[in-house]
Amino acid sequence: MMKQSPITPLHEKLGARMGKVEGWTMPQGYTDLVDEHLAVRSSCGVFDTSHLSKFRVQGVGALAWLESTFSCSVASMEDGAARPALLLNRLGVIVDHVLLARRTAEQFFIVGSASQEQVVEARLHAHLPLRGVELFNDTEQWCALSVQGPDAPLIYARTLPGEDYPATYTFRPYSRWGSACYVAGAVPTLSDGFVLYCRADAGIRWFEGFMAAGAIPCGAETGECLRLESGRRSVAQDAAGLSPAMAGLQHLCVPGKEYLGSNAALRTKNAPQQLVQLTCAPTNTAPAAGSLVLDAQNRKVGSITSSCLSPALHRGLAMALVDSSSSAPGTELQVLINHIAIPAKVEKSASCDFRETC
């Protein structure tokens, strides 16, 4: 059964086109993709990203347990800090790329991919100690609203008056209308932004508040285009089953530290393929997922994992898994679109930073 965001009644009232997003019924768009996309680039948009998985960890052993579970350094985090991290399986491949936030040494918050919620929960529960740590799945109890665009600081000042604008990788508590929430500094993509996490029953009020302050409601299709323009990978679409080295995330793995899957990950540090960002020559069609990627000699070197037709750049953008010999920035390749070879170029390796709207 498909899950629904607590903000669904408002989305429907606004006339949103609802559709499937990683097991959830979420807004695909409200007006036109081009209008929403350019609004985020020029002013500000608000996205409902409540489908992202959200876990709460607490207890006297929380810090030590998280240190032995995730790839980042948890002990060096201060209260109110957030950090990207990887959860690996026993084969050393990525289960999820998460944002780990610390409230105190005994209280943490984990935000991950919607598609991996059940897998992550099972992996974490299997690793829980007998005592000292409690794990709660709060995915459906909390909303997540991502505000993006150059006017995000202005929207923030209007809706959270008196509060300092959040820095990148911060996670601060806030209270309004008698309800607790958290404000996180978003990783800059094409412009500024922040994310607000609130209780499910306050989601509509916050979404309406951001709209009243000037933010344009935007859907998943716009978020996907912005993600691909900034070269950020999605666990669900791009990095499932990849090692950290293949996904370009090996630097999120602290050297010499033991955590779930760390020994196996070390054995896969020499990656035969790399996840890269491609830009295609101007065309009216984006390559479909699974489309072949060829080198200049028409030899297969990889395939497309996700793509879109950029309204701003007027060309196809994609993430692709290609042979390491063809992964250097600037490498000229070809992508098969409707059996026609379209020139493409490697822009850069996939970004390592957490993307709140993926």
N, C-alpha and C positions, 0 to 999 in steps of 0.2 A: 504494500500500500504506500502511495506517495505521501511524503510529509509536506506540510504547509508552513510557511512563515507565519508568525503571529500577526504580521502586518498585511496579510492577504486581503482582508476586507477593504483596506484603504487602497491597495493596488487595483482591485477590481473597480472601486469607485472612481479611480483616476483613469480608468479605461485601459489598463495595461494588458498587453498580450501575454498571457500566462503560458508557461511551457515547462518541460522537464529539464532540471538542472541537477545532475548528480543525485538522482533519487528524490528530489524535492520539486514541488510545483512552485516556480518562482517567476517574477516578471522578466520576460525576454526584452521588452521595450515598451515605451509609452507613446511615443510619436514616431519620429523617423530616426533611423540609425545615424544618418549624417548630422541631423540637428542635435541629437544627444551628444554625439562624439565631439562636435565642434564646441558645444556648450561647455564641456569639461575642459577642453583646451583653452577656451577664452575666458570663462568665468568660473562656474562651479557646478558640480553634479553630486547627487546623493544616491548611493546604491544600498539596497537591502542585501546584506551578505549573511543573513541569519542562518543560512544553511551550513556555514562553516562549523566544524565540530568544536565543542568547547568542553574541556574537562577541568575539574577542580581537584587539587591534591592538597591534603593537609595532614599534620601530625608531626611529632617530634623527630621522626625519621625521614621526613619528606625530602629535605635537602640531600641527604646522603643517598636516598633511593633514586632521586632524579639524576644525581651525578653518575650513578651506575647504569642508568637507562639511556640517556641521551648523549649525543656526540659533543655538545658544547661544554664549557666550563661553568657549572652551576654555582660552585662555591665562591667564585669571584663576583657574582652578581650582587648588587645592592638592592635594598628595598625600593620598589618603584621602577626597577629596570626590566627590560625585556630583551630577549636574544633569540635569533634564529637557531634552530637545532634540527638534527636528523634523528629519526627512529629507524633502526635497521632490523632486518630479520636475521636469522642464524646464518644465512648465506652471505650476509654483508651487503644486501641490496636494500634500497630505500622502501620503507613502509610508508613514511610520511615525512614531509618537511613542515615543521611547526614553528609557532612563536611561543616561546616559554617566558612567562612573566612572573616576577616575584613580588608578592605583597609583603611577606615577612619570611623569616627562615623556616617557618612552619606552614606557610600558605602560598600556594602557587596556582597559576592559571595557564592552561595549555589551549592554544587555538590551532586547529589543523584543517585538513581538507575534508569537505563533505563526503567525498567518495570513499574515504578511508576510515570513516568513523568507527564502524564495527570491527574492522581489522585492528585498528589502533587500540580500541578498548580491550579486545581479547588479548593482544600482546602485552598491554600494561597489567591487566589482571593476572596473567600467568606469571608475571615477574614480581608481583606484590609480596612483601614479607608478611609473616603471620601477624605481626603487631607493629604499631608505630606509624603506619601510613594508611590513610583512607583515600580512595579514589571515587569521584562522583562524575557521572556524565550529565552535564548541564546544558547540552546542546539545545534542547527544546525549551529550556527555562529562560534562556537569554537570547536577546536580539543583538545583531551586530550591524551597525550602520557606517558605511564608508563614505566620507565626504572628500571629494577630490577636485582640484582645480586651482588656478592662481588666486581666486577669491576665497579659498578655504579659511585663511586667517580672519577675514572679515565675517564670514558665516559663524566662525567659532566665537568671535567677540560678541556677536549679537545673541547667540544662544547660550553661551556659558560666560556671562559677564563677570568680570573681576578675576577670571582664571588666566594664568599664563598659558600661552600657546604651547602645546606639548612638543618636546624635542623628539627626534627620531629614536626609536627603541626605548620609549618610556611607557609606563602603565600606571596611571594615577587614579585613586578613588575620587568620586564626586557624588554629591547628593542633590537631588532636585525633585520637587513635587512629592516629597516624602519617600522617594525611592532611590536606592543605591545604584550607581553605575560606575564605569571605568572609562577613562579616555586614554587612548594609545596614540603615540606619535607614529604616523605611517611612514614607511620607507618611500622617499621621493621616487616617482616614476617619471611621468612627463611633466609633472608640476607638483604643487604642494598638496597636503592632505592630512587627515586624521581619521581615527575610527572610534566610535562610541559603542560600548557594550552596556546594555541595560536589561532590566527584567522584561519578560515577554509582555506583561500587561502595560508597560510604558512605551513599547515600541512605536505604536501609531502616533502617540503624542510627540515623541522626539522626531519622527520622520516629518510630521506636519510642521514642527518647529523649524527644522532645517529648510523646508520649502518656504515657509513664511519669511525666513531670513534671506532668501534669494537663491537657494540651491535648486537645480533642475532635477527632477526624478529621472533616473537612468536605469536601464535594464542590463541583463546579462550579456546581450550581444555587444553593447557598447563596452562593457567591461572586458570582454574577450579581445576586442580590437585594441583597446588601450594596453592590455597585457602583452599582446604580440608586438605592438609598436615599441614597447620598452624592452623587449627581448627576455621576458620572464617566463619561466617554464611552469607548467602545471603538473602536479603529481598524477592526477587522473588521466591526462592526455599525453604527457610527454615523458615523464620520468618513472612510470610504473615499471618495476623490475630492473631498474638500472642501478649500478653501483654508484657511490658518490663521485668517483673519478669520471665515469661516463656522463653523469649529469652536470659536471662542472662544480660540484659541491664539496670536493674533498677538503678544502680549507676550513669547512665547518666541523671537521673531525679533529679534535685536539690530539696532537701527537703524544704518544706514550701513555695515554689514558685508556683504561679498560671500561667498556660499556657494552651493551647488547650489540652483538655483531661486529665488534671492533676488530677482532683477530681476522675474521673472514674478509672484512673490508680492506685490510692491509694487503691481503693476497691478490686483490683485484685492482691495485693502484695503477697498473699499466693498462689503460683502457684501449681496446681495439677500435671502439667507436666513440664519438663525442656528440653531445647535443648542442646544436648551433642555431643561430638565428639567420634566416635567409630573407633577402628581398628579391622579388622577381622583377623582370622588366615590365614596364607599364602594360597592363592588360585589363580586360573587364571581368576576368574570372580568377578566383583564387584556387590554388591547388587543393584537392581534397586530401583528407587524412589517408595515408597509405600510398599516395602517389610516389612514383619512383623518382629518385634523384640520380642524375648521371654526371659523369665528369666530361671534360672537353672531348674525350675520345669515345663518348657514348657508352662508357662502361658504368654499370650500376654501382653506386657508392653508398646508397642509403635510401631512406624513405621519409616522407612527411609525417609528423606526429600531430600537428594542429596548424590551422591557418585561418586567414581572413583576408578580405579585400579592404584595404585601408581607405576610409573616406577622406582622410587628410593627405595621404601620400599618393593616392590614386594608383596603387599597385598592390599585388599580392604580397602578403607577409606570411612567414611560416616559421615554425620550429621543426628541425629535422635531425634525425639520428644518422650521422654519416661516418664513413671510415675516418680514422684519425689522420690519415695522410691527406684527406681533403677538408680538414676542419679549420685550417688557418684563416684568420680574417683576410678578406680580399680574394679568396679563392673563387675562380669563376666556375660555376656549375650549370646544370640544366635541370629543369623540373618538367615532368610530363603532365600536361593539362589537356585532357580530351585527346590523347595520343599525339599531341604536338609538343615539341621540346621548346620550352620557354627559358631564355637566359636568366640565371639567378646568381647571386653573389653571397658569400658568407660574410655577414656583418661582424659578428662576435660570438663568443661562446655564450651559452645560456647564463643568465644572471643568477647570482647566488641569493639574492635578497628575497625576503618574504613578501608576497603580493597579496594584499587583503581582499582583492576582488576576484581572485581566481577560483 
